[in-house]
């Protein structure tokens, strides 16, 4: 089902300040920086900053597990007792994401690349 955690997104209030912080922490500049998302690539993983995350209900970072079929993976997790936090949506270029909450309230993301 999963190919591992490939993306962690942090909700941030000040995108410029967060970009400066994570640039120093990671030792790289973002590969994409915009008003809606800033992304850093480190090896085969990505760290993202979402300035709208708090408004969308993010209470902390969300780890995204890369899957081959997001709809099938989502169904398996729902059958195992998870609840949908964010329905499957295209965030650009055919990349699909969704969030689920487990029985303990932990939020996990699913990600399917085009």
C-alpha positions in Angstrom: 0.0 0.0 0.0 2.6 2.6 1.1 6.0 3.6 -0.3 6.9 5.4 2.9 6.7 8.9 4.2 7.7 11.2 1.4 6.3 14.6 2.6 5.9 16.4 5.8 3.9 19.7 5.8 4.0 22.2 8.6 1.3 24.9 9.0 2.9 28.3 9.4 1.7 31.8 10.2 4.6 33.7 8.7 5.8 32.1 5.5 8.9 34.3 5.1 10.1 33.7 8.6 9.4 30.0 8.4 11.2 29.8 5.0 14.3 31.5 6.5 14.2 29.1 9.5 13.9 25.9 7.5 16.4 27.1 4.9 19.0 27.3 7.7 17.9 24.1 9.4 18.0 22.0 6.2 20.9 23.8 4.5 19.1 24.2 1.2 16.9 26.8 -0.4 13.3 26.0 -1.4 12.7 24.5 -4.8 9.4 26.3 -4.9 8.4 29.4 -2.9 5.0 31.0 -3.2 2.3 32.6 -1.2 0.4 29.3 -1.0 3.2 26.8 -0.4 7.0 26.6 0.0 8.7 23.3 -0.5 12.2 22.0 0.2 13.7 18.8 -1.2 16.2 16.9 1.0 17.2 13.6 -0.5 14.0 11.8 -1.6 11.8 13.6 0.9 10.1 16.9 0.9 9.3 19.4 3.7 6.5 21.8 3.0 5.3 25.0 4.6 1.6 25.8 4.3 0.6 29.4 5.3 -3.1 28.4 5.1 -2.7 25.2 7.1 -4.1 26.5 10.4 -7.1 27.9 8.6 -7.6 24.4 7.0 -7.6 22.8 10.4 -4.0 21.6 10.7 -3.0 21.5 14.4 0.6 20.4 13.7 2.7 18.8 11.0 1.2 16.2 8.8 3.2 13.3 7.4 2.1 12.1 4.0 2.6 8.5 3.0 3.1 8.0 -0.7 0.6 5.4 -2.2 -0.1 4.0 -5.6 -3.9 4.3 -5.4 -5.1 7.0 -3.0 -8.8 6.0 -3.3 -8.1 2.3 -2.5 -5.7 3.2 0.3 -8.3 5.6 1.8 -11.0 2.9 1.7 -8.7 0.4 3.5 -8.0 2.9 6.2 -11.7 3.8 6.6 -12.5 0.1 6.9 -9.9 -0.1 9.6 -11.7 2.7 11.6 -10.1 5.9 10.4 -12.2 9.0 9.8 -11.7 11.4 6.8 -10.3 14.7 7.8 -9.8 16.0 4.2 -11.3 14.3 1.2 -9.1 13.5 -1.8 -8.1 16.7 -3.6 -5.8 17.6 -6.5 -3.2 20.1 -5.2 -1.8 20.8 -8.6 -0.3 18.9 -11.5 -2.4 15.8 -10.7 -0.9 15.3 -7.2 -3.6 14.0 -5.0 -3.7 14.3 -1.2 -6.1 13.3 1.6 -6.0 13.3 5.4 -7.4 10.7 7.8 -7.7 10.6 11.6 -7.0 7.4 13.5 -8.9 6.2 16.6 -6.5 8.2 18.8 -7.0 11.4 17.0 -3.7 11.4 15.0 -3.9 12.9 11.6 -2.0 11.1 8.7 -1.8 12.2 5.1 -1.9 10.1 1.9 -0.3 11.3 -1.3 -0.5 10.0 -4.8 1.8 11.4 -7.5 0.6 11.7 -11.1 
